[in-house]
């Protein structure tokens, strides 16, 4: 392990109840590389870039880019996707947001649809559209299933002011449904074929904070063919994180699936948080397949526990995971150009009881600087667990 590791003790501060040269998609908003070795380039025009988000709610892009549907994830990823990790069937929606026009796709209709639950799709006209969410959409705890399918053309924007989506089975304001709220099978929340932009949970310390675009506690969660750009959460704090997604508790510790998805994708498009510029969790397992993480940053200072005189944080440029017995599987995934002020420019993984495991298969991790510390032999990774991460058919370089 590199400099400043010493006797560093890493603890969970929030107690919960009960292989080749991969490159990102080239026909993708915000992920258009100029060459395969340099990674995603900056300056691409897309519905996830600034051009689509300054308009009024429901305003759509026009011109050549409007006819381009979103593309997500790592097209060179070859990982097999299990049935339960695939996109949900959205052919018979419970609610269709919109009336066939961009103006008909409003924040109010989207928030109401999420509260109702079931399968949600959109009818916003032929072009990509941005819905500026004026109020965080909240999943009700009596919903068995919530599927949000953007059809590859919808961007949900937090306007840089608020979190976009919230699920918490232990939040009594959303109905108390069991006496074991942290370990219940439902709601099962899926986001798919959609883009989340400019979510911001800064200052919201509910359940410890984090989750700039999406916060989940309890039930189940997965993201399939989804993109996250320019999301953020608090800049400091030893254990909060997840500029894009923060998850606490999943039913029976079943994994969160992230499939064919992109976090960042170009310079200036990544997430920013104290820890976990893309993903963060405590006591949660993850399976990440055929996805891209780039240009995300962990900007806190002082690690965990916070060094004297510092506010803490700065670990896991892309992914920050803490807890006891949990797992991380990366397969068919590209992680590059992420950075951490402290440990794990790509991934920070700490299993406090040293039972957790990590595997990397058919993936590329490169150019993920750790300014403070990382584990010898695993560039961009800080790992404490049952045994060293298993690596097969993958490339890990500086």
C-alpha positions as CSV (number, residue, x, y, z in Angstrom):
1,X,0.0,0.0,0.0
2,X,1.3,3.4,-0.9
3,X,2.1,6.5,1.1
4,X,0.1,7.7,4.1
5,X,-1.6,4.3,4.7
6,X,0.2,3.6,7.9
7,X,-2.1,2.7,10.7
8,X,-5.1,4.1,8.9
9,X,-8.3,2.7,10.4
10,X,-11.3,2.7,8.2
11,X,-14.7,2.4,9.9
12,X,-18.3,2.7,9.0
13,X,-19.7,5.8,10.6
14,X,-23.3,5.1,9.7
15,X,-24.9,2.2,11.6
16,X,-27.8,0.5,9.8
17,X,-30.6,-1.5,11.4
18,X,-31.1,-5.3,11.5
19,X,-10.1,-7.2,-21.4
20,X,-8.8,-5.8,-24.3
21,X,-8.7,-2.1,-24.9
22,X,-12.2,-1.1,-24.0
23,X,-13.6,2.2,-25.0
24,X,-17.0,3.9,-24.5
25,X,-19.7,4.2,-27.0
26,X,-19.0,6.6,-29.9
27,X,-22.6,7.4,-30.8
28,X,-23.3,8.5,-27.3
29,X,-24.2,11.9,-25.7
30,X,-21.2,12.9,-23.8
31,X,-19.1,9.9,-24.6
32,X,-17.5,10.4,-28.0
33,X,-13.8,9.3,-27.9
34,X,-11.3,10.7,-30.3
35,X,-9.2,7.6,-30.0
36,X,-9.4,4.3,-28.1
37,X,-6.4,5.0,-25.9
38,X,-7.3,8.5,-24.8
39,X,-10.7,7.7,-23.5
40,X,-13.8,9.8,-23.8
41,X,-13.2,13.3,-25.2
42,X,-14.6,16.6,-24.1
43,X,-16.8,18.9,-26.0
44,X,-19.3,16.6,-27.5
45,X,-22.9,17.9,-28.0
46,X,-25.6,15.8,-26.4
47,X,-28.8,15.8,-24.3
48,X,-26.6,15.2,-21.3
49,X,-24.5,18.2,-22.0
50,X,-25.3,21.8,-21.0
51,X,-27.2,22.6,-24.2
52,X,-30.2,20.5,-23.4
53,X,-30.7,21.6,-19.8
54,X,-31.0,25.3,-19.9
55,X,-34.4,25.1,-21.5
56,X,-37.8,25.1,-19.8
57,X,-39.2,21.8,-18.5
58,X,-40.2,19.5,-21.4
59,X,-38.2,21.5,-24.0
60,X,-36.6,19.3,-26.5
61,X,-33.4,19.6,-28.5
62,X,-33.7,20.3,-32.1
63,X,-31.3,19.7,-35.1
64,X,-29.2,16.8,-36.0
65,X,-28.5,15.7,-32.4
66,X,-32.2,15.4,-31.7
67,X,-32.6,12.3,-34.0
68,X,-29.8,10.5,-32.2
69,X,-31.1,8.2,-29.4
70,X,-28.9,7.9,-26.4
71,X,-26.4,5.1,-26.2
72,X,-25.1,3.8,-23.0
73,X,-22.3,1.7,-21.4
74,X,-19.3,0.0,-22.9
75,X,-20.0,-1.5,-26.4
76,X,-16.9,-3.6,-26.0
77,X,-18.1,-5.2,-22.8
78,X,-18.7,-8.9,-23.2
79,X,-20.0,-9.8,-19.8
80,X,-23.0,-12.1,-19.7
81,X,-26.1,-10.4,-18.2
82,X,-28.2,-12.7,-15.9
83,X,-31.9,-12.6,-16.5
84,X,-32.7,-10.6,-13.3
85,X,-30.2,-7.9,-14.3
86,X,-31.8,-7.2,-17.7
87,X,-34.2,-4.4,-18.5
88,X,-37.8,-4.8,-17.3
89,X,-40.7,-5.3,-19.7
90,X,-42.2,-1.8,-20.2
91,X,-44.7,-2.7,-23.0
92,X,-47.7,-2.4,-20.8
93,X,-47.1,0.8,-18.7
94,X,-49.1,1.7,-15.6
95,X,-48.5,5.4,-16.4
96,X,-47.4,7.2,-19.6
97,X,-46.0,10.6,-18.9
98,X,-46.8,13.1,-21.7
99,X,-49.4,13.6,-24.4
100,X,-47.1,13.2,-27.4
101,X,-45.6,16.6,-27.1
102,X,-42.5,17.8,-25.4
103,X,-44.5,20.4,-23.4
104,X,-46.7,17.7,-22.1
105,X,-43.9,16.0,-20.3
106,X,-43.8,17.9,-17.0
107,X,-42.1,17.5,-13.6
108,X,-45.5,17.3,-11.9
109,X,-46.6,14.4,-14.1
110,X,-43.4,12.5,-13.6
111,X,-43.4,13.0,-9.8
112,X,-47.0,11.8,-9.6
113,X,-46.2,8.8,-11.7
114,X,-43.4,7.7,-9.4
115,X,-45.7,8.1,-6.4
116,X,-48.3,5.9,-8.1
117,X,-45.7,3.2,-8.9
118,X,-45.7,0.5,-11.5
119,X,-44.2,0.8,-14.9
120,X,-43.6,4.4,-16.1
121,X,-42.9,5.3,-19.7
122,X,-42.9,8.6,-21.6
123,X,-44.6,10.0,-24.7
124,X,-42.9,13.3,-25.3
125,X,-42.7,13.5,-29.1
126,X,-40.0,12.2,-31.5
127,X,-37.0,14.1,-30.2
128,X,-34.9,13.8,-27.0
129,X,-36.4,15.8,-24.2
130,X,-35.3,17.1,-20.8
131,X,-37.7,17.2,-17.9
132,X,-36.4,19.5,-15.2
133,X,-37.6,17.9,-12.0
134,X,-38.8,20.6,-9.6
135,X,-39.5,18.3,-6.7
136,X,-37.7,15.1,-5.8
137,X,-39.7,12.1,-7.0
138,X,-40.3,9.7,-4.2
139,X,-41.2,6.0,-4.3
140,X,-44.0,4.9,-2.0
141,X,-43.1,1.9,0.1
142,X,-46.3,0.0,-0.8
143,X,-45.3,-0.1,-4.4
144,X,-44.2,-3.6,-5.4
145,X,-42.4,-2.5,-8.5
146,X,-41.4,0.8,-10.0
147,X,-39.9,0.8,-13.5
148,X,-38.8,4.2,-15.1
149,X,-38.1,3.7,-18.8
150,X,-37.0,6.7,-20.8
151,X,-37.1,5.0,-24.1
152,X,-33.5,6.2,-24.8
153,X,-34.7,9.8,-25.2
154,X,-35.6,11.3,-21.8
155,X,-33.3,13.3,-19.5
156,X,-34.3,13.9,-15.9
157,X,-32.6,17.0,-14.6
158,X,-32.2,18.1,-11.0
159,X,-31.3,21.5,-12.2
160,X,-28.2,21.5,-10.0
161,X,-30.5,22.1,-7.1
162,X,-32.1,18.9,-5.9
163,X,-31.9,15.1,-5.8
164,X,-34.0,13.6,-8.6
165,X,-35.2,10.2,-7.2
166,X,-35.6,8.8,-3.7
167,X,-36.6,5.4,-2.3
168,X,-36.4,4.7,1.5
169,X,-38.3,1.8,3.0
170,X,-37.4,3.1,6.5
171,X,-38.9,6.6,5.8
172,X,-42.3,6.6,7.7
173,X,-43.4,9.5,5.6
174,X,-43.5,7.1,2.6
175,X,-45.6,4.6,4.6
176,X,-44.2,2.1,7.2
177,X,-44.9,-1.4,5.7
178,X,-42.8,-3.8,7.9
179,X,-41.0,-4.0,11.2
180,X,-37.9,-5.0,9.3
181,X,-37.8,-2.0,6.9
182,X,-34.1,-2.3,6.0
183,X,-34.6,-5.9,4.8
184,X,-37.8,-6.1,2.7
185,X,-38.2,-7.3,-0.8
186,X,-40.1,-4.3,-2.2
187,X,-40.2,-1.8,-3.7
188,X,-38.1,-3.1,-6.6
189,X,-36.9,0.0,-8.4
190,X,-35.5,-0.1,-11.9
191,X,-34.3,2.9,-14.0
192,X,-33.6,2.1,-17.7
193,X,-33.0,3.7,-21.0
194,X,-32.7,7.1,-19.4
195,X,-30.3,9.9,-18.4
196,X,-30.0,11.6,-15.0
197,X,-28.3,15.0,-15.0
198,X,-27.4,17.7,-12.5
199,X,-28.8,16.0,-9.5
200,X,-27.6,17.6,-6.2
201,X,-28.1,16.4,-2.7
202,X,-25.7,18.8,-1.1
203,X,-26.9,19.7,2.4
204,X,-29.4,16.8,2.7
205,X,-28.0,14.6,5.4
206,X,-31.0,12.2,5.6
207,X,-29.6,8.7,6.3
208,X,-26.1,10.2,6.3
209,X,-26.4,12.1,3.0
210,X,-25.2,11.3,-0.5
211,X,-27.0,10.2,-3.6
212,X,-27.0,13.3,-5.8
213,X,-29.2,11.8,-8.5
214,X,-30.7,8.7,-6.7
215,X,-30.8,7.6,-3.1
216,X,-32.0,4.1,-2.2
217,X,-32.5,2.4,1.1
218,X,-34.1,-1.0,1.2
219,X,-36.0,-3.1,-1.4
220,X,-34.1,-3.7,-4.6
221,X,-32.5,-1.4,-7.1
222,X,-30.9,-1.7,-10.6
223,X,-29.9,0.6,-13.4
224,X,-29.9,-0.7,-17.0
225,X,-28.8,1.4,-20.0
226,X,-28.7,4.5,-18.0
227,X,-26.4,7.5,-18.0
228,X,-25.5,9.9,-15.2
229,X,-23.8,13.3,-15.8
230,X,-22.8,16.2,-13.6
231,X,-24.4,15.0,-10.4
232,X,-23.0,15.9,-7.0
233,X,-23.4,15.6,-3.3
234,X,-21.6,17.1,-0.3
235,X,-17.9,17.9,-0.9
236,X,-16.8,16.8,2.5
237,X,-17.6,14.1,5.0
238,X,-15.7,10.9,5.9
239,X,-18.4,8.3,4.8
240,X,-21.1,10.0,2.7
241,X,-20.9,9.6,-1.0
242,X,-22.4,8.7,-4.4
243,X,-22.7,11.7,-6.6
244,X,-24.9,9.6,-8.9
245,X,-26.2,6.8,-6.7
246,X,-26.1,6.0,-3.0
247,X,-27.5,2.7,-1.7
248,X,-28.0,1.6,1.9
249,X,-29.4,-1.9,2.5
250,X,-30.8,-4.3,-0.1
251,X,-33.1,-7.2,0.5
252,X,-31.1,-10.2,1.8
253,X,-28.0,-8.4,0.7
254,X,-28.8,-9.3,-3.0
255,X,-26.7,-7.2,-5.3
256,X,-27.4,-3.9,-7.0
257,X,-27.1,-4.4,-10.7
258,X,-25.5,-1.7,-12.9
259,X,-25.7,-2.8,-16.5
260,X,-24.7,-1.1,-19.8
261,X,-24.5,2.2,-18.0
262,X,-22.3,5.3,-18.1
263,X,-21.2,7.6,-15.3
264,X,-19.6,10.7,-16.6
265,X,-18.3,9.8,-20.0
266,X,-16.4,13.0,-20.9
267,X,-14.4,15.8,-19.3
268,X,-16.7,17.9,-17.2
269,X,-19.5,15.4,-17.2
270,X,-18.5,13.3,-14.2
271,X,-19.9,13.3,-10.7
272,X,-18.4,15.1,-7.8
273,X,-18.7,14.2,-4.1
274,X,-16.7,13.8,-0.9
275,X,-16.4,10.1,-1.7
276,X,-17.7,8.0,-4.6
277,X,-17.9,10.3,-7.6
278,X,-20.3,7.8,-9.1
279,X,-21.5,5.1,-6.7
280,X,-21.4,4.7,-2.9
281,X,-22.9,2.3,-0.4
282,X,-22.6,0.8,3.1
283,X,-23.2,-2.9,3.5
284,X,-24.4,-3.4,-0.1
285,X,-23.1,-5.8,-2.8
286,X,-22.8,-4.6,-6.4
287,X,-22.6,-6.3,-9.8
288,X,-21.4,-3.9,-12.5
289,X,-21.5,-5.2,-16.1
290,X,-20.5,-3.6,-19.4
291,X,-20.4,-0.1,-18.0
292,X,-18.2,3.0,-18.2
293,X,-17.0,5.2,-15.4
294,X,-14.9,8.3,-16.3
295,X,-14.1,11.8,-15.1
296,X,-15.7,11.3,-11.7
297,X,-14.0,12.8,-8.6
298,X,-13.9,12.2,-4.8
299,X,-13.0,15.7,-3.5
300,X,-13.1,15.4,0.3
301,X,-10.0,15.7,2.4
302,X,-8.9,13.5,5.4
303,X,-10.1,10.0,4.5
304,X,-12.1,7.9,7.1
305,X,-12.0,8.4,10.0
306,X,-11.1,12.0,9.3
307,X,-7.6,13.0,10.1
308,X,-7.3,15.7,12.7
309,X,-8.0,19.1,11.3
310,X,-9.8,17.8,8.2
311,X,-13.5,17.3,7.3
312,X,-12.9,13.8,6.0
313,X,-13.5,12.0,2.7
314,X,-11.7,12.0,-0.6
315,X,-11.8,8.3,-1.4
316,X,-13.2,6.3,-4.3
317,X,-13.0,8.5,-7.4
318,X,-15.6,6.4,-9.1
319,X,-16.8,3.8,-6.5
320,X,-16.8,3.9,-2.7
321,X,-18.0,0.8,-0.8
322,X,-17.9,0.3,3.0
323,X,-19.4,-2.2,5.4
324,X,-18.9,-5.8,6.4
325,X,-19.8,-8.8,4.3
326,X,-20.4,-7.5,0.8
327,X,-19.1,-8.1,-2.7
328,X,-18.1,-6.1,-5.8
329,X,-18.0,-7.7,-9.3
330,X,-16.8,-5.7,-12.2
331,X,-17.1,-7.3,-15.6
332,X,-16.8,-5.9,-19.1
333,X,-16.4,-2.5,-17.6
334,X,-14.1,0.5,-18.4
335,X,-13.0,2.7,-15.5
336,X,-10.7,5.6,-16.5
337,X,-9.8,9.2,-15.8
338,X,-11.4,9.2,-12.3
339,X,-9.5,10.6,-9.3
340,X,-9.5,10.6,-5.5
341,X,-7.9,13.1,-3.2
342,X,-7.2,10.3,-0.8
343,X,-7.5,6.5,-1.6
344,X,-8.7,4.6,-4.6
345,X,-8.9,6.8,-7.7
346,X,-11.1,4.1,-9.3
347,X,-12.4,2.0,-6.4
348,X,-12.3,2.2,-2.6
349,X,-13.4,-1.1,-1.0
350,X,-13.3,-1.6,2.8
351,X,-14.8,-4.6,4.4
352,X,-14.5,-3.8,8.1
353,X,-14.7,-7.4,9.2
354,X,-12.5,-8.5,6.3
355,X,-15.1,-10.8,4.8
356,X,-15.9,-8.9,1.6
357,X,-14.6,-9.9,-1.8
358,X,-14.0,-8.2,-5.2
359,X,-13.6,-9.6,-8.7
360,X,-12.5,-7.9,-12.0
361,X,-13.2,-9.8,-15.2
362,X,-12.8,-8.6,-18.8
363,X,-12.4,-5.0,-17.7
364,X,-10.0,-2.1,-18.1
365,X,-8.9,0.2,-15.3
366,X,-6.5,3.0,-16.3
367,X,-5.5,6.5,-15.4
368,X,-7.3,6.7,-12.1
369,X,-4.9,8.6,-9.8
370,X,-5.0,8.1,-6.0
371,X,-3.4,11.2,-4.5
372,X,-3.1,9.6,-1.1
373,X,-2.9,5.8,-0.9
374,X,-3.8,2.6,-2.8
375,X,-3.1,-1.1,-2.6
376,X,0.2,-2.3,-4.1
377,X,-0.3,-4.2,-7.3
378,X,-3.8,-2.8,-8.0
379,X,-3.4,0.7,-9.6
380,X,-6.4,2.9,-8.7
381,X,-7.7,0.6,-6.1
382,X,-7.7,0.7,-2.3
383,X,-8.9,-2.7,-1.0
384,X,-9.3,-4.3,2.5
385,X,-11.2,-7.6,2.4
386,X,-11.1,-11.4,2.7
387,X,-8.3,-11.8,0.1
388,X,-6.8,-9.7,-2.8
389,X,-9.2,-9.0,-5.6
390,X,-9.4,-11.7,-8.2
391,X,-8.4,-10.4,-11.7
392,X,-9.0,-12.2,-15.0
393,X,-8.8,-11.1,-18.6
394,X,-8.4,-7.5,-17.4
395,X,-5.9,-4.6,-17.6
396,X,-5.1,-2.5,-14.6
397,X,-2.6,0.3,-15.3
398,X,-1.7,3.8,-14.2
